[in-house]
Amino acid sequence: MRTIRSLLILALVTAIAACSSSRKGGYYENDGPPDKNVDLSSIPDAVPYPEPLSKTGNKPYDVFGKHYVPMTSAQGFHQKGVASWYGKQFHGRRTSSGETYDMYAMTAAHTVLPLPSYVRVTNVANGRTVVVKVNDRGPFKSSRVMDLSYAAASRLDIVRNGTALVEIVSIGENTPQQRTAAEPPVQQTTGQLLYIQLGAFSNPDSAQRLRQQLLDEGYQDVAVTELKRDSLRLHRVRLGPLESPQQGDVLLGMLRDAGHTQAKLIEE
């Protein structure tokens, strides 16, 4: 009940701001990009992996008299429409899925896609693409189909104009039965090789820049590998293979303390 109430309040505040505020470029005066310039080139695309549906944000709800029924699967989802973005006004706030909104992460809001799910978003006008994790609800303007994070909107060159025609295609398939909410992506090896993945980029130059940064910081065995999934091509930055899960835990802690907060253990 608290989640739906928060969602309604957030939608109402957003609508009031949209109706009463003068627009400055691609955003309303209550929102906008960060106050200082931030280099977004090294921020990786979201990386799909099986995880449970969130405990909040996946039940039917009503906003502005319209009833929404979230999907239980994103498989085969394809949509074309207008996307907008949201930024510093909501940075650090709780999303509908329970995660904290990070304007510098590759995420998005959608009215009915499962939380979480992963989609590839393409700016139809310029062909730029980004993979995002859908972890929030919205937008609630009938003319729009998705709200992108500031980082995702920047990647697609939407920030200045505020909106753009996009194509949304689901990638991967959520299989909640494979993992419980308390389980991390990888706990221990099962005969496969263990790595630490620090990012996955659609742009190979971004992947190489992150690899060089890690080498400059003194890390070894850092490589960029290509992953092809349907029409998606990602360039993954990984450290390894590692000798043991224990070594992975130590390195993971060091990397996160050094600011590589997207680092995670994977086995392959």
C-alpha positions as CSV (number, residue, x, y, z in Angstrom):
1,M,0.0,0.0,0.0
2,R,2.8,2.3,0.9
3,T,4.5,1.7,-2.5
4,I,1.3,2.6,-4.5
5,R,0.8,5.7,-2.3
6,S,4.4,6.8,-2.9
7,L,3.9,6.1,-6.6
8,L,0.8,8.3,-6.7
9,I,2.4,11.1,-4.8
10,L,5.5,11.0,-7.1
11,A,3.2,11.0,-10.2
12,L,1.2,13.9,-8.9
13,V,4.3,16.0,-8.0
14,T,5.7,15.3,-11.5
15,A,2.5,16.3,-13.2
16,I,2.1,19.5,-11.2
17,A,5.7,20.4,-12.0
18,A,5.1,19.7,-15.7
19,C,2.0,21.9,-15.7
20,S,3.2,24.8,-13.7
21,S,6.9,25.1,-14.4
22,S,8.5,26.8,-17.3
23,R,10.7,24.5,-19.4
24,K,14.4,25.1,-19.8
25,G,15.7,23.2,-22.8
26,G,15.1,19.5,-22.3
27,Y,13.8,19.5,-18.7
28,Y,11.5,21.3,-16.3
29,E,13.0,23.8,-13.8
30,N,12.5,21.4,-10.8
31,D,14.6,18.7,-12.5
32,G,17.6,18.6,-14.7
33,P,21.2,17.4,-15.2
34,P,23.8,17.4,-12.4
35,D,25.1,20.7,-11.2
36,K,28.6,19.9,-12.4
37,N,29.9,18.2,-15.5
38,V,30.3,14.4,-15.2
39,D,32.2,12.1,-17.6
40,L,29.7,9.5,-18.6
41,S,31.8,7.7,-21.2
42,S,33.0,5.0,-18.8
43,I,29.5,4.2,-17.5
44,P,28.6,0.7,-18.8
45,D,25.4,-0.5,-20.2
46,A,23.2,-2.6,-17.9
47,V,24.1,-6.3,-18.1
48,P,21.1,-8.7,-18.2
49,Y,21.2,-11.6,-15.8
50,P,18.5,-13.8,-14.2
51,E,17.2,-12.3,-11.0
52,P,13.9,-12.4,-9.1
53,L,11.0,-10.0,-9.7
54,S,11.1,-7.2,-7.1
55,K,8.7,-7.6,-4.2
56,T,7.3,-4.1,-4.9
57,G,6.1,-2.4,-8.1
58,N,4.8,-5.5,-9.9
59,K,1.2,-5.4,-8.8
60,P,-1.7,-3.7,-10.6
61,Y,-2.0,0.0,-9.8
62,D,-4.0,3.1,-10.7
63,V,-2.6,6.6,-11.5
64,F,-4.7,9.5,-12.7
65,G,-7.7,7.3,-13.2
66,K,-5.9,4.8,-15.4
67,H,-5.4,1.2,-14.5
68,Y,-2.1,-0.5,-15.1
69,V,-1.4,-4.2,-15.0
70,P,2.4,-5.0,-15.0
71,M,3.6,-7.8,-17.3
72,T,5.0,-11.0,-15.7
73,S,7.4,-11.5,-18.6
74,A,9.2,-9.2,-21.0
75,Q,9.9,-11.9,-23.5
76,G,9.3,-10.7,-27.1
77,F,8.4,-7.2,-26.0
78,H,8.8,-4.5,-28.7
79,Q,7.5,-1.0,-28.6
80,K,8.1,2.3,-30.4
81,G,7.2,5.7,-28.9
82,V,8.5,8.8,-27.2
83,A,10.9,8.6,-24.3
84,S,11.8,11.3,-21.9
85,W,14.3,11.4,-19.0
86,Y,14.5,12.3,-15.3
87,G,17.5,13.5,-13.3
88,K,18.7,15.2,-10.2
89,Q,15.3,15.9,-8.7
90,F,14.9,12.2,-8.1
91,H,18.5,11.2,-7.6
92,G,18.8,9.1,-4.5
93,R,15.1,8.5,-4.1
94,R,13.5,5.1,-3.9
95,T,12.2,3.6,-7.1
96,S,9.1,1.5,-7.5
97,S,11.2,-1.7,-7.4
98,G,12.8,-0.6,-4.1
99,E,16.1,0.2,-5.6
100,T,17.6,3.7,-5.2
101,Y,17.4,5.8,-8.3
102,D,20.9,6.6,-9.6
103,M,20.9,9.2,-12.4
104,Y,24.4,7.9,-13.4
105,A,23.3,4.3,-13.9
106,M,21.7,2.8,-17.1
107,T,18.2,2.4,-15.9
108,A,14.7,3.4,-17.0
109,A,11.1,3.6,-15.9
110,H,8.1,1.9,-17.7
111,T,4.5,1.6,-16.8
112,V,4.1,-2.2,-17.3
113,L,7.4,-4.0,-18.0
114,P,8.4,-6.4,-15.2
115,L,10.6,-5.0,-12.5
116,P,13.4,-5.7,-13.1
117,S,13.7,-6.4,-16.8
118,Y,16.3,-5.4,-19.5
119,V,15.7,-3.7,-22.8
120,R,17.7,-2.3,-25.6
121,V,16.6,1.3,-26.4
122,T,17.4,2.9,-29.8
123,N,17.1,6.5,-30.6
124,V,15.4,6.3,-34.0
125,A,16.7,9.6,-35.2
126,N,20.5,8.9,-34.7
127,G,20.7,5.1,-34.3
128,R,22.4,5.3,-30.9
129,T,21.6,2.4,-28.6
130,V,21.9,1.6,-24.9
131,V,20.9,-1.4,-22.7
132,V,19.0,-0.3,-19.6
133,K,17.6,-2.0,-16.5
134,V,13.9,-1.2,-16.0
135,N,13.5,-0.7,-12.3
136,D,10.9,2.1,-11.9
137,R,7.4,3.0,-12.9
138,G,6.4,5.9,-15.2
139,P,6.0,8.0,-17.2
140,F,2.4,8.9,-16.7
141,K,1.9,11.2,-19.7
142,S,-0.1,9.4,-22.3
143,S,2.2,10.6,-25.1
144,R,5.3,8.9,-23.6
145,V,6.4,5.3,-23.2
146,M,9.6,5.4,-21.1
147,D,11.5,7.6,-18.8
148,L,15.3,7.2,-19.1
149,S,17.9,7.9,-16.5
150,Y,20.1,10.9,-17.1
151,A,23.1,8.7,-18.1
152,A,20.9,6.7,-20.5
153,A,19.4,9.8,-22.1
154,S,22.9,11.3,-22.5
155,R,24.1,8.1,-24.3
156,L,21.2,8.4,-26.7
157,D,21.6,12.2,-27.1
158,I,18.2,13.0,-25.7
159,V,19.1,15.3,-22.8
160,R,19.1,18.6,-24.7
161,N,15.7,18.2,-26.5
162,G,14.2,16.3,-23.6
163,T,12.3,13.7,-25.6
164,A,12.9,11.5,-28.7
165,L,11.3,8.7,-30.6
166,V,12.8,5.4,-29.5
167,E,12.5,1.7,-30.2
168,I,12.4,-0.6,-27.1
169,V,13.2,-4.3,-27.5
170,S,13.5,-6.8,-24.6
171,I,16.7,-8.7,-24.2
172,G,17.3,-11.8,-22.0
173,E,14.5,-13.3,-20.0
174,N,13.9,-13.0,-16.3
175,T,13.8,-16.4,-14.6
176,P,13.1,-15.7,-11.0
177,Q,13.1,-19.4,-10.0
178,Q,16.8,-19.6,-10.7
179,R,17.7,-17.2,-7.8
180,T,16.2,-16.0,-4.6
181,A,16.3,-12.3,-3.6
182,A,19.0,-13.0,-0.9
183,E,21.4,-14.7,-3.3
184,P,24.2,-12.7,-5.1
185,P,24.8,-13.4,-8.8
186,V,27.7,-15.8,-8.0
187,Q,28.5,-17.5,-4.6
188,Q,30.9,-20.2,-5.6
189,T,32.3,-21.9,-8.6
190,T,30.8,-25.0,-10.1
191,G,33.6,-26.1,-12.4
192,Q,33.5,-23.0,-14.5
193,L,35.9,-20.1,-14.5
194,L,35.4,-17.2,-12.1
195,Y,35.7,-13.5,-13.2
196,I,35.0,-10.1,-11.9
197,Q,33.1,-8.1,-14.5
198,L,33.4,-4.3,-14.3
199,G,31.2,-3.3,-17.2
200,A,29.6,-4.1,-20.5
201,F,29.5,-1.5,-23.3
202,S,27.9,-1.3,-26.7
203,N,30.8,1.0,-27.6
204,P,34.1,-0.9,-27.7
205,D,36.1,2.4,-27.2
206,S,34.4,2.8,-23.8
207,A,35.4,-0.7,-22.8
208,Q,39.0,-0.2,-23.8
209,R,39.1,3.1,-21.8
210,L,38.0,1.3,-18.7
211,R,40.4,-1.6,-19.3
212,Q,43.3,0.9,-19.5
213,Q,42.1,2.7,-16.4
214,L,42.2,-0.6,-14.4
215,L,45.7,-1.4,-15.8
216,D,46.9,2.1,-14.7
217,E,45.5,1.4,-11.3
218,G,47.7,-1.7,-11.0
219,Y,45.2,-4.5,-11.7
220,Q,46.4,-7.4,-13.9
221,D,44.7,-9.9,-16.2
222,V,42.1,-7.3,-17.4
223,A,40.6,-8.2,-20.8
224,V,37.8,-7.0,-23.1
225,T,35.6,-9.8,-24.4
226,E,32.8,-9.6,-26.9
227,L,29.3,-11.1,-26.1
228,K,26.8,-11.5,-28.9
229,R,23.2,-12.1,-28.0
230,D,20.6,-11.9,-30.8
231,S,21.3,-8.5,-32.5
232,L,23.0,-7.2,-29.4
233,R,26.8,-6.9,-29.2
234,L,28.4,-6.0,-25.8
235,H,32.1,-5.5,-25.0
236,R,32.7,-6.8,-21.5
237,V,35.5,-5.6,-19.2
238,R,36.6,-8.5,-17.0
239,L,39.3,-9.3,-14.5
240,G,40.5,-13.0,-14.3
241,P,40.1,-15.8,-14.4
242,L,40.5,-16.0,-10.6
243,E,42.0,-18.7,-8.6
244,S,39.2,-19.1,-6.0
245,P,35.9,-17.5,-4.8
246,Q,37.9,-16.2,-1.8
247,Q,40.3,-14.3,-4.1
248,G,37.2,-12.9,-5.9
249,D,35.7,-11.6,-2.6
250,V,39.0,-9.8,-1.7
251,L,39.4,-8.2,-5.2
252,L,35.7,-7.3,-5.3
253,G,36.0,-5.4,-2.1
254,M,39.1,-3.6,-3.2
255,L,37.5,-2.6,-6.5
256,R,34.3,-1.3,-4.9
257,D,36.3,0.6,-2.3
258,A,38.2,2.2,-5.2
259,G,35.0,3.4,-6.8
260,H,34.2,0.5,-9.2
261,T,30.8,0.0,-7.6
262,Q,29.4,-1.9,-10.7
263,A,31.9,-4.7,-10.2
264,K,30.4,-8.2,-9.7
265,L,31.5,-11.8,-9.6
266,I,30.5,-14.0,-12.6
267,E,31.3,-17.5,-13.6
268,E,31.5,-18.8,-17.2
